[in-house]
């Protein structure tokens, strides 16, 4: 309609009408562009809010994973130190306690990272929609390094773990796993993480079976050196988590304390 009136005004050389129609035409185009831009911004802001909420939830779990890993391997270390002292004759305890500590020194933690939101934003170029820089920085630190995968690979291939399972009879291994293995911890619950591995337990086996398994460990000359290696590796894991990746830990703690 505006274009038709504009054309008629040109034919009639009605300059006043031409000016008015031109302003209306330009104004209409400008307003239409602005409306489109506003709608796009509104959609982007909404998508940013969704991504922010999802990323915050994921990083809170990663913050828990990080702290739980330190706590868990602290308990593995304590058991490795206890078992080593018993095998080297520096302390005294029952054969059952030796087996429990020696078994718990073999344990390692498997955690699944929650990086789907981060990967989606990276692949679609949407990371900038998250306006909270603390979230973006924490995500880059956690997901770019592949920290948890590195720790898992280091501990899953423990030579001490292999030696222990080769020496200890299966009935004893089954009892150790069922009675003294890892307790389930709800991801994200910071109160449950203490004592998931260190707790009182008994094997419920005959003493003869316990003594035989403990003696099998004592008779193997490779167990003590491999246990020392295991203890050294666990100490390295804890040191890396508490010192070498201090920036990551601080970033995750800030996220965990922040309001969604």
Secondary structure, DSSP 8 states (H G I E B T S, - for coil): -HHHHHHHHHHHT-HHHHHHHHHHHHHHHHHHHHHHHHHHHHHHHHHHHHHHHHHHHHHHHHHHHHHHHHHHHHHHHHHHHHHHHHHTTSS---HHHHHHHHHHTT---------HHHHHHHHHT-GGG---HHHHHHHHHHHHHTHHHHHHHHHHT-HHHHHHHHHS-HHHHHHHHHHHS-----TT-TTTSTTSS---------HHHHHHHHHHHHH-HHHHHHHHHHHHHHHHHHHIIIIITHHHHHHHHHHHHS--
